[in-house]
Amino acid sequence: MTATMHSNQPLAVATVAGITFDFAAIMRRAHHEARFALQLSRARREPASARHATMSRFLKKAWLAAKAEAFCLRRAAEQEVSTRAYLAARAAEAVSLAASFGDDPDAIRWEIERENYRQHFNPARADALRAALSSMGA
């Protein structure tokens, strides 16, 4: 197995129930990263306690990587939820703005033109009007 194969395996996976850790992948990562240190300790004929301490250090390192991966997954899920909520609110706003113009695409187009030629152009309002127009499919 190559070195990149172990580093690309996910240590944590987001599921419907939450985030789960892949214990086998964590152990593989720890053993893979510790192999050179363990070979050196065997060559030096260090006691088993030293090898166990080395393996423990690399297991802690692998668990830290798994926890960091889980944190990133959790943050991405939270960001996705907030993005969906923002898009739903924006769609509802566009529909209500279109309803305020009586669902008349020509009235909305006229308001966009009027907004473009105002002395103090408001790009947010023009964008909201365009979104209202596109929500109608016009």
C-alpha positions, 0 to 999 in steps of 0.5 A: 500500500502506498503512503497516499492511500492511507492519507486519503481514507476518511477517518470520519464520515457524516451520516444521517444519524451524525458523524461516525468514526472509522476505527479501522481507518484510524488504526491503519493511519496510526500503524502506517505513520508509526511504521518507521519509528517502530522499525527503528525501535526494533533495530535498537532493541528498545523494550516493548514499553517504548514501542507501546509508548510510540504506538500510543503517540501515533494513535493519539495523532490519528485520533486528533486527525479524525476529530479535526475531520469530524469538526470540518464535516460538522462545520460543513453541515451547519454551513449547508443548513444555513445556506439552505435557510438563506436561499429559502428566505430569499425565494420567499422574499422574491415571491412576496415582492412579485405578489406586491406587483400583482404578479405582473412581469411588465410592472416588475420590468418597469420598476427595474428600469425605474430603479436603474435610472434613479439618482441614488441607484440601489443595486440590492433592490434591483437584484431583488426585483430581478429575483422576483421576475425570475421567480415568476419564470418571466 
